[in-house]
Amino acid sequence: MQQDEKLLALLDIVIDTYIDKGEPIGSKLLHSLEDIDYAPSTLRKHLNMLEKQGMVYQPYNSSGRIPTVDGLKAYIENYLHQMESETINEVVSTRENIKEIVEALGNLVDGVMIGFLRNDEYYYLGINNLLREDLKDEYQETKAIIKFIEEKKIVKYIDEKILKKNQIYYTFVEDGTTLISTVYAKLTLNGFDCILAIVGPMRVNYKKNMAILSQILQKMEG
């Protein structure tokens, strides 16, 4: 840990302790805390450094330290930064979860498996499912469905809906002259709203698709 990081970590403890106790915080008190593993002499040195940086001050000689406004600002900014980092990590983890679900089910569903985090990443797999032999005479419809998926039109369509968590919905979207079937559900991963959808032509195995979505929702809920 770099020197600035150590000082920020100590400032964090000083301010937390000050907020809790409402009195100047000295090296002796800090040394008694479980979170501190510095020797008293090192603590005094670091407290002096924080004082020189204008983060804390002594209300009178030989007293402990009290945070300054600049110290409180640094404390808050550091916490906000930590919150932002944690949120980014959660988003990355959620993206990976959605991607894994899409990859696992893309070859199992009858249609194209889509997963996305609202206003964020968008994954799909299973375009080849639309190119099956019995759909070769419906090339224009298939082309329109693929365009609908690749242009992420389903995102705008579903974002306009109010969805209950872990409930399966179905609808038929008219995109130009093509009618597109969709089965979809909202689930929560790491506190984020995510959408899983299966998109395809009118002739798909709805029972199979709904059963797969139902199994995923039950697994996620459990």
trRosetta pair geometry for C-beta under 8 A, 3 or more apart (Angstrom, degrees):
i j d omega theta_ij theta_ji phi_ij phi_ji
1 5 4.6 -125 -175 95 92 125
1 6 5.3 118 121 -62 117 83
1 9 7.2 -10 178 -9 151 143
2 5 4.7 92 57 9 77 106
2 6 7.0 -139 98 -8 39 87
3 6 5.6 -55 -150 34 32 112
3 7 6.4 28 155 -17 66 105
4 7 5.7 -55 -148 37 32 110
4 8 6.3 33 153 -19 65 106
5 8 5.6 -51 -145 37 32 112
5 9 6.3 34 153 -20 64 105
6 9 5.7 -54 -148 36 30 111
6 10 6.4 27 153 -16 65 106
6 46 7.1 -101 131 -125 105 133
7 10 5.6 -53 -146 39 33 109
7 11 6.1 38 152 -22 66 104
7 46 6.2 -167 -106 -162 76 99
7 49 6.1 -98 -110 107 128 123
7 50 6.0 170 -164 -77 104 90
7 53 7.5 79 166 10 147 156
7 55 7.8 140 162 19 110 164
8 11 5.5 -50 -144 35 32 114
8 12 6.4 40 152 -26 63 102
8 74 6.9 -126 -122 156 90 112
8 78 5.4 165 -173 -111 121 150
9 12 5.6 -48 -153 28 31 117
9 13 6.9 27 150 -14 62 103
10 13 5.7 -55 -152 37 37 109
10 14 6.2 39 150 -22 69 105
10 30 7.8 32 -155 -157 95 144
10 43 7.7 173 -143 -134 133 73
10 46 5.3 37 69 145 178 138
10 47 7.7 -123 150 -72 134 63
10 50 6.9 -126 99 -54 116 137
11 14 5.5 -52 -144 36 33 114
11 15 6.2 25 159 -14 67 107
11 50 5.9 162 -83 -126 96 133
11 55 5.6 -65 -116 164 129 143
11 56 7.4 -159 -123 -38 87 109
11 67 7.5 93 -166 -109 90 109
11 71 6.1 -148 -159 -159 119 97
11 74 6.4 -15 134 103 157 121
11 75 6.1 -135 136 -81 106 89
11 78 7.8 123 84 6 118 157
12 15 6.2 -60 -148 39 24 104
12 16 6.2 24 155 -17 63 110
12 75 6.2 145 -101 -133 60 88
12 78 6.6 -108 -76 98 111 144
12 79 7.7 135 -122 -64 111 91
13 16 5.7 -53 -141 39 30 111
13 17 6.0 28 159 -17 65 110
13 30 6.8 94 123 -136 124 102
13 33 6.9 156 -175 102 126 162
13 35 5.7 -167 -114 99 130 134
13 36 6.7 135 161 -66 165 99
14 17 6.0 -62 -150 40 24 108
14 18 6.1 25 153 -20 64 110
14 25 5.1 172 -151 82 78 149
14 30 7.1 -23 -88 -93 77 124
14 47 7.6 133 -93 -111 142 93
14 50 7.4 135 8 140 163 172
14 56 6.4 -54 143 -81 153 142
14 65 6.3 -17 -165 83 134 117
14 67 6.7 138 117 -64 107 96
15 18 5.4 -50 -141 37 33 113
15 19 6.2 36 157 -20 65 103
15 67 4.9 36 -100 -54 96 146
15 71 6.7 179 -75 143 120 108
15 72 6.8 142 -131 -101 138 64
15 75 4.8 -11 28 -112 170 154
16 19 5.9 -55 -150 35 28 111
16 20 6.4 24 152 -17 63 110
17 20 5.6 -57 -147 39 32 111
17 21 5.9 -2 165 7 69 114
17 25 5.1 96 97 -110 121 139
17 29 7.0 144 168 131 145 120
17 30 7.2 -143 5 -93 170 75
17 33 7.0 -89 -88 -76 134 146
18 21 6.5 -70 -132 52 23 88
18 22 7.2 87 175 -82 56 19
18 23 7.4 -139 -136 61 65 35
18 24 7.6 -1 -115 -122 102 23
18 25 5.2 -93 -68 -27 87 120
18 66 6.4 126 -139 -131 142 60
18 67 6.0 -173 55 -6 163 101
19 22 7.6 18 -169 -64 18 60
21 25 7.3 121 55 -82 131 91
23 64 7.1 72 133 52 80 135
24 58 7.2 61 -149 -136 141 60
24 59 6.1 -128 -71 16 132 109
24 63 4.7 33 98 158 168 104
24 64 3.2 153 136 69 90 90
24 65 6.0 130 -163 39 89 15
24 66 5.3 -69 -104 -50 78 86
25 29 5.8 -115 -155 75 69 133
25 30 6.4 79 165 -55 103 97
25 64 4.5 178 71 166 17 133
25 65 5.6 -41 62 57 78 73
25 66 7.6 130 13 -79 80 44
26 29 5.3 97 59 12 73 99
26 30 7.0 -135 104 -3 38 93
26 63 7.2 -128 -71 163 109 41
26 64 3.4 -105 -48 -92 73 95
26 65 7.3 132 -85 2 46 70
27 30 5.5 -56 -144 41 34 113
27 31 6.1 40 156 -27 68 105
27 40 5.0 99 143 -156 119 77
27 43 4.0 139 -140 106 100 121
27 44 4.8 -36 -64 -64 157 74
27 47 6.1 -117 -69 -8 95 143
27 64 7.9 -172 -7 -118 50 85
28 31 5.8 -52 -149 31 27 113
28 32 6.9 26 152 -20 59 105
28 40 6.7 20 -86 -124 55 121
29 32 5.9 -59 -159 31 34 112
29 33 7.3 42 147 -33 63 98
29 64 6.8 -6 21 -102 128 144
30 33 5.8 -47 -162 13 40 116
30 36 5.2 119 161 -76 79 168
30 38 7.8 -8 129 59 114 109
30 43 5.3 164 87 -153 132 143
30 47 8.0 -176 1 -62 157 122
31 36 6.0 -115 -113 109 29 136
31 38 7.3 -99 -104 81 78 74
31 39 7.6 12 -119 -172 119 25
31 40 5.0 -26 -68 -81 148 81
31 43 6.0 -118 -62 -11 90 157
32 36 7.9 42 50 53 28 125
33 36 4.7 76 70 7 97 107
36 43 7.1 30 -171 -91 135 125
38 42 4.1 -123 -176 89 109 123
38 43 5.0 137 103 -58 125 82
38 46 7.1 -31 -176 3 171 138
39 42 4.7 93 56 6 78 103
39 43 7.1 -143 94 -7 40 87
40 43 5.5 -54 -147 35 34 114
40 44 6.4 36 155 -21 67 101
41 44 5.8 -50 -150 33 32 111
41 45 6.5 35 150 -20 63 105
42 45 5.5 -53 -151 35 34 115
42 46 6.3 29 153 -15 67 106
43 46 5.8 -57 -146 40 31 107
43 47 6.1 32 155 -20 66 107
44 47 5.7 -54 -144 38 30 111
44 48 6.4 34 154 -21 63 104
45 48 5.8 -56 -154 33 29 112
45 49 6.6 29 149 -19 63 104
46 49 5.4 -50 -150 33 37 114
46 50 6.5 38 151 -18 66 101
47 50 5.6 -50 -148 36 35 112
47 51 6.4 38 150 -22 65 104
47 56 6.8 -60 -161 71 79 144
47 65 5.7 -164 -163 -23 112 142
48 51 5.5 -53 -149 35 33 114
48 52 6.4 35 152 -20 66 103
49 52 5.7 -51 -148 35 33 112
49 53 6.5 27 153 -14 64 107
50 53 5.7 -59 -148 41 32 109
50 55 4.3 -76 -175 64 86 121
50 56 4.9 35 125 17 113 108
50 65 7.1 67 93 -178 123 167
50 71 7.2 58 177 -110 107 120
51 54 7.7 49 178 -69 32 21
51 55 7.2 -91 -75 53 25 74
51 56 5.4 -61 -83 76 68 83
51 57 6.2 110 -136 -99 91 44
51 58 7.1 1 -120 -19 138 89
51 65 6.6 -126 -75 -116 102 129
54 57 8.0 -1 -148 -58 47 97
54 68 5.8 -72 165 56 69 159
54 70 4.9 23 124 62 105 150
54 71 7.4 -153 124 -46 58 84
55 67 6.8 -45 161 -139 68 75
55 68 6.1 -166 -178 34 17 103
55 70 6.1 -101 -99 101 49 95
55 71 3.6 101 -171 -95 65 97
55 74 6.1 -47 -120 35 109 145
56 65 3.8 34 160 173 132 127
56 66 6.4 150 -159 71 83 30
56 67 5.5 -54 -101 -100 76 43
56 68 6.3 -158 -97 -10 19 85
56 71 5.5 73 -60 -81 59 159
57 65 6.6 133 61 -149 19 82
57 66 6.1 -32 64 60 72 82
57 68 5.7 75 -11 -63 105 103
58 61 6.9 67 136 -97 135 24
58 62 7.8 108 -169 30 139 18
58 63 5.1 142 -163 63 91 91
58 64 7.4 178 -119 100 81 20
58 65 6.0 -61 -76 -98 64 63
58 66 7.7 128 -108 14 22 83
59 63 5.6 -43 53 79 80 157
59 66 5.9 44 -39 3 102 131
60 63 4.9 80 62 -16 74 129
67 71 3.8 -140 -160 97 89 132
67 72 5.3 109 138 -55 130 79
67 75 6.9 -16 -146 -23 151 141
68 71 4.6 105 48 3 69 102
68 72 7.1 -131 96 -3 40 85
69 72 5.7 -53 -149 36 33 111
69 73 6.4 37 150 -22 65 103
70 73 5.6 -51 -149 34 33 114
70 74 6.5 33 153 -18 65 104
71 74 5.7 -54 -149 36 32 110
71 75 6.2 37 150 -23 65 107
72 75 5.3 -51 -146 35 33 118
72 76 6.3 31 156 -17 66 104
73 76 5.9 -56 -148 37 29 107
73 77 6.1 26 156 -16 66 110
74 77 5.8 -55 -141 40 29 110
74 78 6.1 32 157 -22 64 107
75 78 6.0 -57 -149 34 23 111
75 79 6.6 20 153 -16 60 108
76 79 5.7 -58 -151 37 32 110
76 80 6.3 32 153 -20 67 105
77 80 5.7 -52 -146 36 32 112
77 81 6.3 36 153 -22 64 105
78 81 5.7 -53 -151 34 31 114
78 82 6.6 32 150 -19 64 104
79 82 5.6 -52 -150 35 34 112
79 83 6.4 37 151 -20 66 103
80 83 5.6 -52 -149 36 33 114
80 84 6.3 35 152 -21 65 104
81 84 5.7 -52 -148 35 31 112
81 85 6.4 32 152 -19 64 105
82 85 5.7 -53 -148 36 32 112
82 86 6.4 32 154 -18 65 105
83 86 5.8 -56 -149 37 31 111
83 87 6.3 31 153 -20 65 106
84 87 5.7 -55 -149 36 31 112
84 88 6.4 34 153 -21 65 104
85 88 5.7 -52 -148 34 32 112
85 89 6.5 32 153 -18 64 105
86 89 5.7 -54 -150 36 32 112
86 90 6.4 33 151 -20 65 106
87 90 5.6 -54 -149 36 33 112
87 91 6.3 34 152 -21 66 104
88 91 5.7 -53 -148 35 31 112
88 92 6.4 32 153 -19 65 105
89 92 5.8 -53 -148 36 31 111
89 93 6.3 32 153 -19 64 107
90 93 5.6 -54 -147 38 31 112
90 94 6.2 32 153 -20 65 107
90 190 4.7 175 -170 162 97 134
90 191 6.9 -8 172 45 142 111
90 192 7.3 151 139 -27 106 117
91 94 5.7 -55 -147 37 30 111
91 95 6.3 36 153 -23 64 103
91 117 7.2 134 -152 148 82 168
91 120 6.9 -142 -162 -142 113 155
91 190 8.0 -157 -72 101 29 140
91 192 7.0 99 -107 -63 66 155
92 95 5.7 -50 -150 32 31 114
92 96 6.6 31 152 -18 62 104
93 96 5.7 -56 -154 35 32 112
93 97 6.5 35 149 -22 65 104
93 190 5.9 116 91 -65 113 158
94 97 5.5 -50 -150 32 36 114
94 98 6.5 34 154 -17 67 102
94 117 5.8 86 125 -90 121 137
94 189 4.8 136 -134 108 95 113
94 190 4.7 -119 -71 39 105 129
94 192 5.0 27 -139 42 167 138
94 194 6.8 -160 178 -66 111 127
95 98 5.9 -56 -151 36 31 108
95 99 6.2 30 153 -19 66 109
95 117 6.4 -72 -85 -10 70 136
95 120 7.2 -113 -86 140 103 125
95 121 4.8 65 -128 29 110 153
96 99 5.6 -55 -145 38 31 113
96 100 6.2 33 156 -22 65 106
97 100 5.8 -56 -150 34 28 111
97 101 6.6 28 153 -19 63 105
97 189 5.2 -171 91 -169 150 149
97 190 7.5 163 6 -12 148 112
98 101 5.8 -56 -152 34 33 111
98 102 6.3 30 153 -17 67 107
98 115 4.1 -179 -176 139 98 127
98 116 6.9 106 178 -90 152 14
98 117 6.2 -133 -28 -43 157 88
98 121 7.0 153 73 92 140 114
98 123 6.0 150 128 26 101 130
98 189 7.0 -162 -55 34 85 161
98 194 5.7 -152 -89 -152 118 138
98 196 7.9 -160 -141 -81 88 86
99 102 5.8 -56 -148 38 31 110
99 103 6.2 27 156 -16 66 109
99 115 7.2 -156 -71 78 31 130
99 121 7.8 -39 -58 135 100 140
99 123 5.1 172 -105 -85 68 166
100 103 5.8 -57 -144 40 29 109
100 104 6.1 30 157 -22 65 109
101 104 5.8 -58 -147 36 27 111
101 105 6.2 -2 164 3 65 115
101 113 8.0 -144 128 165 77 129
101 115 5.7 111 80 -77 111 160
101 196 6.6 -75 131 -105 139 126
101 216 6.5 80 -152 -146 121 133
102 105 6.5 -75 -142 49 23 92
102 106 5.8 45 161 -55 65 102
102 113 5.1 164 -146 121 69 111
102 114 7.0 8 -119 -143 118 14
102 115 4.3 -128 -60 13 110 119
102 123 4.5 -173 26 117 168 119
102 124 6.6 -112 -163 -111 134 20
102 125 5.2 127 154 12 94 110
102 196 7.9 -161 -77 -128 78 90
103 106 6.0 -30 -134 0 25 120
103 123 7.9 -55 -40 163 77 136
103 125 5.9 97 -99 -16 46 165
104 108 7.6 -11 138 3 62 127
105 108 5.0 -77 -153 46 56 112
105 109 5.5 45 159 -26 96 105
105 113 4.7 144 100 -113 99 158
105 125 7.8 129 78 72 62 114
105 212 6.2 124 -145 170 123 131
105 216 7.3 -32 -64 -68 147 136
106 109 7.1 -54 -138 27 19 100
106 112 7.6 -2 -142 -156 82 53
106 113 4.5 -121 -94 36 58 124
106 124 7.7 117 -113 167 113 47
106 125 2.9 -44 -111 108 147 113
106 126 4.2 -155 -169 -49 78 92
106 129 8.0 -153 170 -23 67 125
107 125 7.5 -50 -37 137 66 113
107 126 6.7 -168 -73 -99 38 89
107 129 7.7 179 -127 -63 42 111
108 113 8.0 44 52 -52 78 137
108 212 6.3 152 118 -119 117 143
109 112 7.6 -31 90 79 123 4
109 113 5.1 130 24 -65 140 97
109 126 6.2 -25 64 -117 99 165
109 129 7.1 -12 90 -115 73 173
109 198 4.9 -136 -179 -126 145 127
109 208 7.3 153 -141 123 53 102
109 209 5.5 63 -153 -112 98 84
109 212 5.7 -134 -91 64 88 164
110 129 6.6 179 -154 179 35 130
110 198 7.5 61 65 171 56 132
110 200 6.4 -44 127 -29 69 172
110 204 4.5 153 120 -166 110 90
110 205 4.1 107 5 32 160 94
110 208 5.6 79 -4 78 117 130
110 209 5.8 -97 45 -55 88 102
111 126 6.5 59 113 126 40 137
111 129 5.9 -154 -96 112 1 137
111 130 7.3 44 -141 -70 48 86
111 181 7.3 -110 -100 83 146 102
111 198 4.7 102 75 170 129 89
111 199 5.5 -179 165 80 123 32
111 200 2.8 -106 -113 -44 107 121
111 201 7.7 -163 -107 17 95 56
111 204 5.0 6 -53 -127 109 149
111 209 6.5 20 20 -97 121 136
112 124 5.5 21 164 -176 112 113
112 125 7.2 169 -161 83 75 28
112 126 4.3 174 -122 80 52 103
112 127 6.0 31 -104 -76 119 48
112 129 6.3 -176 -68 52 58 118
112 130 6.6 -16 -46 -36 102 113
112 145 7.7 160 1 149 128 109
112 149 5.5 -10 96 -111 160 155
112 198 7.0 156 72 -157 42 54
112 199 5.0 -26 59 63 98 88
112 200 6.3 156 8 -71 72 77
113 124 6.6 164 88 -151 52 60
113 125 5.4 -14 61 61 101 79
113 126 5.1 98 9 -6 79 135
113 196 7.6 -22 -167 -166 86 89
113 197 7.8 148 -159 84 42 48
113 198 5.9 -22 -99 -102 57 77
114 122 7.4 -15 -167 -171 97 84
114 123 7.1 157 -155 88 50 54
114 124 4.5 -14 -101 -100 76 96
114 149 6.8 -146 -78 -143 128 100
114 154 6.4 72 113 74 167 153
114 195 7.6 -10 115 114 95 96
114 196 7.2 151 85 -159 58 43
114 197 4.5 -17 64 65 107 93
114 198 7.3 179 19 -84 81 27
114 199 6.0 30 -9 -2 126 112
115 122 7.9 166 89 -154 45 43
115 123 5.0 -10 62 62 88 101
115 124 7.6 169 20 -79 59 51
115 194 6.7 9 -172 174 91 111
115 195 6.9 173 -147 89 47 57
115 196 5.2 -9 -102 -105 86 70
115 197 7.6 175 -77 23 42 68
116 120 6.9 165 178 72 83 72
116 121 6.3 -159 -140 100 73 53
116 122 4.2 -4 -102 -108 122 66
116 123 6.7 171 -76 20 66 65
116 152 7.9 87 -77 -142 160 107
116 155 6.2 -45 83 -100 163 105
116 194 7.0 178 92 -156 34 73
116 195 5.5 -6 58 56 79 98
117 120 3.9 -21 88 62 104 125
117 121 5.6 45 29 44 103 79
117 189 8.0 -91 -99 57 102 115
117 192 5.6 -1 -146 147 111 134
117 193 7.6 120 -155 84 63 53
117 194 5.3 -41 -97 -103 62 84
118 159 6.8 125 -141 -106 100 98
118 192 7.4 -161 29 176 90 91
118 193 5.1 16 -7 86 127 103
118 194 7.3 -135 -18 -95 76 34
118 195 7.0 91 -66 -14 78 105
122 152 5.5 -17 -166 -112 171 120
122 155 6.5 -64 -100 -67 132 131
124 127 7.6 76 128 -49 109 87
124 149 5.7 154 -178 177 172 116
126 129 4.4 -7 175 3 92 123
126 130 7.7 96 134 -18 77 84
127 130 5.9 -51 -172 26 49 111
127 131 7.2 39 139 -17 71 107
127 146 6.1 62 -142 -121 108 105
127 149 7.4 -170 -93 82 92 151
128 131 5.4 -61 -154 34 47 113
129 132 6.7 -10 -175 -34 42 106
129 200 7.2 -66 115 -106 115 120
130 135 6.5 -97 178 99 55 161
130 142 5.0 145 159 -149 110 102
130 145 6.1 -166 -134 89 147 132
130 146 6.4 -169 81 -64 159 95
130 200 6.6 -166 -92 -133 92 83
130 201 7.1 123 -135 -22 92 101
131 135 7.1 -129 -138 73 16 118
131 142 7.0 107 -86 -175 57 147
132 135 5.3 77 65 14 77 105
133 136 6.0 -26 -163 -21 40 115
134 203 7.9 -99 120 115 117 142
135 138 5.0 -66 -167 49 72 108
135 141 7.9 -111 -170 78 102 109
135 142 5.7 107 149 -70 121 128
135 201 6.5 165 -125 2 128 155
135 203 7.6 -174 -89 68 98 119
136 139 6.7 9 -176 -62 45 89
138 141 4.4 -34 169 41 99 120
138 142 5.8 110 109 -27 84 94
138 201 6.6 66 124 -126 150 155
139 142 5.6 -59 -147 38 30 111
139 143 6.2 33 156 -22 67 107
140 143 5.6 -51 -147 35 30 114
140 144 6.5 31 153 -20 63 105
140 178 7.6 -153 127 -76 82 115
141 144 5.7 -55 -150 35 32 112
141 145 6.5 32 151 -21 65 104
141 178 5.0 149 -135 -124 72 111
141 201 5.9 67 137 -117 123 115
142 145 5.7 -53 -149 34 33 111
142 146 6.4 33 154 -18 66 105
142 201 6.9 -43 -85 -62 68 122
143 146 5.8 -54 -149 35 30 111
143 147 6.5 30 152 -17 63 107
144 147 5.7 -55 -149 38 32 112
144 148 6.3 39 150 -26 64 105
144 175 6.1 163 165 98 111 113
144 176 6.2 -121 -143 53 135 127
144 177 7.6 -128 -90 63 166 72
144 178 3.9 160 102 -11 150 159
144 180 7.7 -135 117 -64 100 111
145 148 5.4 -50 -149 32 32 117
145 149 6.5 30 152 -16 64 104
145 178 6.6 -135 -54 157 73 145
145 180 5.5 147 -112 -113 89 111
145 199 6.8 169 -171 143 101 103
145 200 6.7 36 -167 -149 149 30
145 201 6.2 -86 -57 -68 154 71
146 149 5.8 -55 -151 37 32 109
146 150 6.1 23 156 -13 68 111
147 150 5.9 -57 -136 43 30 105
147 151 5.9 16 166 -7 66 114
148 151 6.5 -65 -141 45 18 100
148 153 5.0 -72 -160 39 70 128
148 154 7.0 77 153 -40 93 88
148 173 7.5 143 -163 99 145 133
148 175 5.1 -128 -93 -43 125 179
148 178 7.6 -132 -38 91 134 132
148 180 5.8 -104 90 -75 172 164
148 199 7.2 -148 104 171 116 143
149 152 7.7 26 172 -73 33 36
149 153 7.8 -66 -64 31 18 87
149 154 7.0 8 -111 -8 54 120
149 199 5.8 169 -86 85 106 146
152 155 4.7 -2 167 3 96 121
152 156 7.5 96 126 -11 81 86
153 156 6.1 -54 -163 37 47 106
153 157 6.2 47 144 -21 73 110
153 173 7.8 151 120 155 116 152
153 175 6.7 90 113 -110 162 133
154 157 5.3 -58 -146 40 37 116
154 158 5.9 27 161 -13 73 108
154 173 7.5 -134 -102 -23 77 166
154 182 6.6 159 -128 -117 119 145
154 184 7.9 166 179 -75 122 148
154 197 6.0 -165 164 92 146 165
154 199 6.3 -105 -73 -75 148 141
155 158 6.4 -63 -145 41 23 99
155 159 6.0 26 157 -24 62 113
155 195 8.0 160 -116 54 64 148
156 159 5.7 -55 -140 35 27 114
156 160 6.9 30 159 -24 60 103
157 160 6.4 -64 -169 25 27 109
157 161 7.6 20 142 -19 60 107
157 173 6.1 -22 -138 -110 160 137
157 182 8.0 133 107 14 143 172
158 161 5.5 -55 -161 26 47 116
158 163 7.4 0 -175 -37 93 136
158 184 6.3 -90 -107 128 133 164
158 195 5.7 89 135 -135 157 159
158 197 7.1 -124 -63 -64 149 141
161 169 7.6 147 164 139 157 173
163 167 7.1 -167 -177 61 82 103
163 169 6.7 -98 -124 -19 106 142
163 185 7.7 153 -179 -160 133 38
163 186 4.2 127 117 -13 132 135
163 195 7.9 98 44 -103 168 99
164 167 4.4 39 82 10 102 135
164 186 7.2 168 91 52 27 119
165 186 5.4 -87 -108 102 51 100
165 187 6.4 91 -160 -117 85 36
165 188 5.9 -14 -134 -21 133 102
165 193 8.0 -114 -94 -121 97 89
166 185 6.8 28 -136 179 22 120
166 186 7.4 -68 -24 82 34 66
166 187 6.0 70 -74 -103 67 78
166 217 4.8 129 -142 -171 80 120
166 220 7.7 -158 -98 80 102 111
166 221 5.7 54 -111 -71 145 125
167 185 6.4 -178 80 -135 35 94
167 186 7.4 7 44 40 74 85
168 183 6.6 -1 -174 -178 103 94
168 184 7.6 154 -153 82 60 27
168 185 4.9 -44 -99 -76 56 113
168 210 5.6 93 169 -145 157 91
168 213 5.4 114 -109 108 117 133
168 214 6.3 -47 -44 -71 139 80
168 217 7.4 -122 -57 -19 91 152
169 183 7.3 167 88 -156 47 49
169 184 5.5 -24 65 67 94 76
169 185 6.6 154 14 -84 77 55
170 181 7.4 -13 -168 -171 100 86
170 182 6.7 164 -152 91 55 56
170 183 4.8 -17 -100 -103 88 72
170 184 7.6 144 -92 18 40 65
170 206 7.2 30 -120 -149 150 118
170 210 7.5 -45 -61 -83 121 114
171 182 5.5 -11 61 63 77 102
171 184 8.0 -32 20 21 96 107
172 179 5.4 5 175 -178 111 101
172 180 6.9 154 -162 73 59 42
172 181 5.7 -27 -106 -99 78 58
172 182 7.4 170 -93 20 29 78
172 202 7.6 30 -129 -104 120 86
173 179 7.4 154 77 -158 41 51
173 180 4.6 -23 63 62 93 101
173 182 6.0 39 -10 -7 110 123
174 178 7.5 153 -156 83 50 44
174 179 5.6 -24 -100 -102 68 71
174 180 7.7 179 -83 18 19 78
175 178 5.2 -23 70 69 85 95
175 179 7.9 157 24 -96 69 22
175 180 5.7 19 8 -7 115 123
179 202 5.9 38 95 -65 108 110
180 199 6.3 3 170 -167 114 96
180 200 7.4 157 -163 82 76 21
180 201 7.2 -69 -124 -109 56 34
181 199 7.2 157 86 -153 57 47
181 200 5.5 -22 63 70 101 72
181 201 6.6 28 14 116 104 20
181 202 5.7 128 -37 -106 116 37
181 204 5.8 -153 75 23 144 122
181 206 7.5 -98 173 -87 142 100
182 197 5.7 -14 -165 -169 101 115
182 198 7.1 154 -153 77 51 50
182 199 5.2 -8 -103 -102 83 76
183 197 6.9 155 81 -155 45 62
183 198 4.8 -5 57 53 96 100
183 206 6.7 146 -61 -144 138 78
183 209 4.9 125 47 128 151 125
183 210 5.7 -113 -165 -76 148 75
183 213 6.3 -141 134 -20 112 151
184 195 6.0 3 -175 -174 117 99
184 196 6.5 171 -150 91 67 49
184 197 3.7 -14 -100 -102 105 88
184 198 7.3 -168 -73 20 61 58
184 213 7.7 -166 -137 -127 16 150
185 195 7.4 161 82 -150 37 59
185 196 5.6 -8 57 59 85 93
185 197 7.8 173 18 -78 53 56
185 213 5.3 138 -1 178 131 123
185 217 5.9 -68 140 -73 157 126
186 193 5.9 -17 -166 -164 112 96
186 194 7.1 145 -156 76 60 44
186 195 5.8 -33 -99 -96 66 69
187 193 8.0 146 79 -152 31 51
187 194 5.5 -28 69 67 77 96
187 196 6.6 16 9 -2 113 110
187 216 7.6 -105 -41 128 158 98
187 217 6.0 -154 -85 -117 122 77
187 220 5.2 32 -171 107 143 160
187 221 7.9 -112 -139 -56 109 78
188 191 6.6 7 180 -117 107 14
188 192 6.8 152 -154 69 66 34
188 193 6.2 -36 -99 -94 73 49
188 194 7.1 147 -109 17 21 86
188 220 8.0 151 59 152 54 123
189 192 5.8 -29 70 59 72 89
189 194 5.2 14 13 -6 110 137
189 220 7.1 -72 -81 -153 87 125
196 213 6.3 167 106 -128 122 96
196 216 6.5 -69 95 104 175 151
198 204 7.7 177 137 152 113 154
198 209 4.5 -148 83 -156 160 123
198 212 7.6 85 -56 72 146 125
198 213 6.9 -118 -10 -55 117 115
200 204 4.2 92 89 -67 140 142
201 204 6.3 144 63 -41 63 94
204 209 6.4 31 137 -28 119 137
205 208 3.9 24 123 21 119 120
205 209 6.3 143 92 -18 70 87
206 209 5.7 -59 -145 40 32 110
206 210 6.0 26 161 -15 69 109
207 210 6.1 -57 -143 40 26 106
207 211 6.2 28 156 -21 62 110
208 211 5.8 -59 -149 35 27 112
208 212 6.5 27 155 -19 64 105
209 212 5.8 -54 -150 33 31 110
209 213 6.5 27 154 -14 64 106
210 213 5.7 -53 -146 39 34 111
210 214 6.1 39 153 -24 66 107
211 214 5.6 -53 -146 35 30 115
211 215 6.5 33 154 -21 63 104
212 215 5.8 -53 -151 32 30 111
212 216 6.6 29 153 -17 63 105
213 216 5.8 -57 -151 36 33 111
213 217 6.3 32 154 -19 67 106
214 217 5.8 -55 -148 36 30 111
214 218 6.3 30 155 -19 65 107
215 218 5.8 -55 -148 36 30 111
215 219 6.3 30 154 -20 64 107
216 219 5.7 -57 -149 36 31 111
216 220 6.2 27 156 -16 66 108
217 220 5.8 -56 -145 39 30 108
217 221 6.0 29 157 -19 65 110
218 221 5.8 -56 -143 38 28 111
218 222 6.2 24 158 -18 63 110
219 222 5.9 -60 -147 38 27 108
